[in-house]
Amino acid sequence: MRYAQIFRYVLTLDEAEYQERWVKPYAEAIANVPGLISKTWMADFETCTFASYYLWQDKASMDAFMASPAIAKVAAEPFLKDLSITAIPVHEEASSVTRG
């Protein structure tokens, strides 16, 4: 069963810093995480509000990522604030209708 996660957070970075300090250091490593189907990055620089949507092959892959040293490193970034994470199983039948 696939799982989805929604990360919501505040970053105290401008657009150039976002690329240099947030995307570049982490994007490639995240792309290579076993079991990750996709990650979508969302950014509103006017409000400093950001989110990420992760789609996982299964709960075990998601749990392994969440327990990894890499996620602890990300969570410790001083410019990351108010992180909240929601993890929910994907409803496959409904999602198939909307190409999810």
Secondary structure, DSSP 8 states (H G I E B T S, - for coil): --EEEEEEEEE---HHHIIIIIIHHHHHHHHTSTTEEEEEEEEETTTTEEEEEEEES-HHHHHHHHTSHHHHHHHT-TTEEEEEEEEEE--HHHHHHTT-
